[in-house]
């Protein structure tokens, strides 16, 4: 009888413990100040200095604006909302190339109003038999309006990706991969000749 009870108790523990801890994740915080900014040259520098009024960027990824990625027992969050991080990266790139960025409430006198919708800011991990792979993806849809009535609107998506695959532990850190993906996203905007042509019209 006792052995039967012990068996049932052990069986219950095997079921209950995973259920109890399934919803528990160890939290990790990503310091966005450590994400490296793009340093290479850009055609944006050839455009006569413009003033961009930034509206608050939107995040349509889900309910948690800070979430970067989640795997069993671990969760990584940014120390700022993802939409804010993307907006800051784009502001830094424009200012680095001689342009001025202001908040939307100071749009009087601005040449352009810029809006953004972040739809990717995440990492995806997969594990094979002998290797594991980590992919970081960042993507934003930009809408740029000239402030004069009747002017055209420029709308385009920009994205960046980085990845690492290996059969052994080690390699680049999450910040390294995040920096690379974000730089690729910014670079795709900064070197876009269609965008450059639109800005040069005004």
C-alpha atoms as one frame of an Amber mdcrd trajectory, in Angstrom:
protein
   0.000   0.000   0.000   2.777   2.437   0.977   4.693   1.725  -2.217   1.526
   2.416  -4.234   1.035   5.760  -2.431   4.691   6.706  -2.967   4.398   5.890
  -6.657   1.279   8.066  -7.014   2.975  10.899  -5.093   6.031  10.799  -7.337
   3.778  10.744 -10.407   1.884  13.807  -9.149   5.112  15.678  -8.494   6.307
  14.970 -12.025   3.119  16.543 -13.369   2.672  19.411 -10.912   6.242  20.808
 -10.818   6.536  21.487 -14.575   3.090  23.113 -14.563   4.023  25.262 -11.559
   7.211  26.538 -13.142   6.049  26.679 -16.773   4.912  30.273 -16.370   8.018
  31.384 -14.473  10.803  33.040 -16.458  14.100  34.467 -15.310  14.032  38.157
 -16.355  16.946  39.789 -18.189  17.274  43.487 -19.101  18.940  44.692 -22.294
  20.634  48.079 -21.876  19.782  49.892 -25.072  22.586  52.390 -24.433  24.987
  49.550 -25.309  23.530  49.059 -28.800  26.094  50.354 -31.282  25.082  53.031
 -33.779  25.898  53.027 -37.493  29.266  54.652 -38.226  29.715  54.287 -41.991
  29.240  57.078 -44.525  25.774  57.861 -45.827  24.205  59.613 -48.854  22.002
  61.443 -46.317  24.960  63.735 -45.729  24.700  65.065 -49.281  21.161  66.364
 -48.676  20.907  70.013 -47.616  20.153  70.127 -43.866  16.483  69.461 -43.086
  14.409  69.589 -39.918  12.385  66.478 -39.043   9.526  66.583 -36.534   9.114
  63.139 -34.961   5.718  61.791 -33.994   5.687  59.035 -31.394   6.469  55.729
 -33.080   3.919  52.914 -32.765   4.597  49.292 -31.841   2.252  46.725 -33.386
   4.177  43.600 -32.282   1.917  42.829 -29.340   0.926  43.961 -25.874   4.393
  44.254 -24.286   6.284  47.227 -25.714   9.504  46.241 -23.883   9.657  42.558
 -24.843  12.548  41.442 -27.031  12.403  37.658 -26.816  11.198  34.838 -24.623
  12.297  31.213 -24.418  11.506  28.553 -21.798  12.585  29.835 -18.349  14.146
  33.067 -19.718  12.786  36.424 -20.867  14.692  39.388 -22.283  13.234  42.894
 -22.147  14.571  46.253 -23.304  15.023  49.058 -20.795  12.978  51.297 -23.136
  10.037  50.544 -25.429  11.141  49.036 -28.751   9.412  51.825 -30.703  11.407
  54.423 -28.739  14.664  52.572 -29.428  13.977  52.475 -33.182  12.963  56.152
 -33.251  16.157  57.130 -31.428  18.294  55.099 -33.849  16.741  56.918 -36.821
  17.072  60.315 -35.112  20.734  59.635 -34.383  21.366  58.725 -38.010  19.685
  61.877 -39.336  21.532  64.097 -36.857  24.825  62.330 -37.552  24.421  63.382
 -41.165  23.767  67.058 -40.431  19.994  67.180 -40.050  17.901  68.440 -37.124
  15.272  66.426 -35.273  12.592  67.864 -32.983   9.531  66.559 -31.168   6.196
  66.669 -32.988   4.932  69.543 -30.807   7.722  71.714 -32.205   6.857  70.932
 -35.838   6.333  74.613 -36.718   9.207  75.377 -39.049  10.040  71.723 -39.679
  10.498  70.506 -43.246   9.139  67.018 -42.673   6.976  65.112 -40.213   8.130
  61.537 -39.675   6.118  58.644 -38.240   7.130  55.045 -37.658   5.434  51.719
 -37.030   7.651  48.992 -35.571   6.466  45.533 -36.573   9.572  43.452 -35.800
  11.997  43.705 -32.892  12.830  40.195 -31.794  15.147  37.219 -31.826  14.216
  33.758 -33.012  16.214  30.724 -31.921  16.150  27.243 -33.387  17.997  24.128
 -32.273  18.973  21.307 -34.596  20.589  17.983 -33.845  24.137  19.344 -33.959
  23.779  23.138 -34.216  21.760  26.015 -32.838  20.837  29.222 -34.664  19.878
  32.673 -33.419  18.340  35.280 -35.733  17.653  38.898 -34.709  15.118  40.831
 -36.784  14.176  44.528 -36.683  11.733  46.231 -39.053   9.911  49.556 -39.218
   7.506  51.237 -41.621   8.335  54.939 -42.057   5.909  57.604 -43.246   7.486
  60.975 -44.085   5.253  63.957 -44.902   6.433  67.288 -46.225   4.855  70.027
 -44.118   3.643  72.120 -47.071   0.022  71.464 -48.107  -0.471  69.184 -51.087
   3.009  67.699 -51.044   3.698  64.008 -51.563   4.099  61.467 -48.802   6.956
  58.982 -48.727   6.179  55.539 -47.234   8.604  52.633 -47.083   9.592  49.658
 -44.924  13.135  49.225 -43.651  14.523  46.138 -41.976  17.703  44.591 -40.647
  18.775  41.104 -39.669  21.717  39.370 -38.046  22.275  35.726 -37.292  24.682
  33.286 -35.724  24.789  29.529 -36.129  27.180  27.241 -34.324  27.684  23.765
 -32.961  29.525  25.049 -29.881  28.690  27.667 -27.213  30.138  31.135 -27.523
  30.205  33.548 -30.425  28.726  37.060 -30.554  26.677  38.347 -27.640  23.005
  39.264 -27.907  23.995  42.952 -27.857  26.409  42.305 -30.751  23.658  40.706
 -32.831  21.141  43.382 -31.853  23.621  46.131 -32.797  24.250  44.507 -36.168
  20.550  44.070 -36.973  19.687  47.617 -35.926  22.599  49.032 -37.910  21.420
  47.107 -40.972  17.922  48.529 -40.537  19.263  52.089 -40.207  21.643  51.579
 -43.131  18.795  50.407 -45.378  17.108  53.758 -44.692  20.233  55.912 -44.766
  21.381  54.599 -48.158  17.950  54.457 -49.807  18.251  56.505 -52.999  14.448
  56.803 -53.295  14.347  58.470 -49.890  17.297  60.697 -50.770  15.540  61.793
 -53.975  12.339  62.597 -52.049  14.191  64.709 -49.468  16.169  66.588 -52.126
  12.971  67.855 -53.809  12.258  70.278 -50.972
